[in-house]
Amino acid sequence: MTLDEELGDSRWIRYSGGLRCPFDRRAGSDRCPHHDPRDDELCRYPVGDGGACTVPQGVFACRNHRYVRIADFKDRLEQLPLDLDCGFCGAASGESCTNRNGRDVAFHKKRVSASQGSEAEKELSDTIEWLSI
């Protein structure tokens, strides 16, 4: 994809303010993080041939893997309470909550509430928000 094709994307138009490249230049470079990506700013989503996607995502997420990554992060966010002990039924980290009869149930509200506002929850939510731009 050429720079001109990329700048035709509605996301670029929305954030550009009329400039050719709307994003701040990287320190020590005449290019922005999207046009001068570092290794840790590449998508790196596993692809079919055993390699990893090399689309830069210093500014925007990779279009090819954006939605599958959002789904992955939402699944991780949903399972976050499993990392904590349940203060209601006493289930240990990694174990399912149980009812009085010992049957597995959905996470108890106390366990879900404990995970909300945590650093891991904030990090996952921020990543989902960034991928959704």
N, C-alpha and C positions, 0 to 999 in steps of 0.2 A: 504494500500500500504506500502510495506517495504521500508526501506532506500535504499537497493540495487536496488529495482525496480525503485525508484524515481531517483536514480543516473544514471540509464540507459536512462533516458529522454535526448533527444538531447540538450535541453537547459542547463542541468547540465554539459554535456560533453563540450559544447562550452565555459562555464565560469569557469570550474573547474581548469584548469592549472595542472591537474594530482593529485590534492588533493582529499581526500575522501569527504569532504564537502568544497566547494570552498569559502564559505562566511565567513566574519569576525564574530568572537564570540561576543555575546551580553555581555555588561558590567555586571559583577557579575554572569556569567553563562559560562559553558563550551560548550554551543551550540549556533548556529546562530539563527537569528529571525525566520527562517523557521522551525527549529526543536524545538524551545522553544518559540512558539508564545504567545503574550499577547492577552487579550480579544479583543482589538481594531484592531488586526491584523488578525482576522478571516474573512472569506468571508461575512457572515451575509446576503447573498441573501435569500429572502423568498422562502421556499420550500412548496410543495403541502400539507403537513400535518399541516401547520400553524407554523412550526418552522423556524429555520434559518440554513443555511449551515455553518458547523463548520470547513471547510477546511482552514488550515493556509495559509496566503498569506503575510508573512513577507518579502518574496523575490519575488516570482512569483504569479501572479493572479490565482485564482481557475480555473481549466480547465473546470469544469462543467458549470460555469456561466460567463466565460470570454467574449464570443461573445455577449451574450444578454446584458451584462453590457456595452460593447463597443457601441452597438447600442443605449442603453439608454442615455449614455453620449453624443453621437453624436447628438441625438435628442435634448438634452438640450442645446448643443452648437449652434445648428441651431436656436433655439428659444430664445437665449440670447438677441438679439436686442429688443425683446418684453418687456424686463425689463426697457428699456430706453424710454424717450420721443423722438419723431421724430422731428428733426429740419427742415424738409422739409415741411411736411403736418400738423404738429402740433398735431399729435396723441399722447395721453398721454400714460404713461407706462401701459402696459397690453392691450392696444387697437391696432387694426390692422391699418396699413397705408391705406390711401384712395387716390383715384385720384381726379381730379377737379370735377367730377360728384358725388362724395361721395361714390363710390363703393370701396370695399376692394381690395387691391392689395398686391403684395409681398412687403417685407420691402424695403424702399427706401435706396439707397446707403449711404446717409448721416447717417442714423440710424445704418446701418451695420458697417460703418467705426467707428462710436463712440464706438461700443462694442468691436472692435478689439483692442488688447493690454491691455484690462482691466484685473484686477486681477482675476475676475471670468472666463474670457476667457482663461487666462494662466493656471489656476487651472484645468479646464476641459480638455484642450489640454494636459497638463502633465499627467493627469490620463489616458486619452486615449492612450497616448504614452506608459505609464507603462503597461497597460493592453495588449498592442500589442507585448510586448517582448516575 
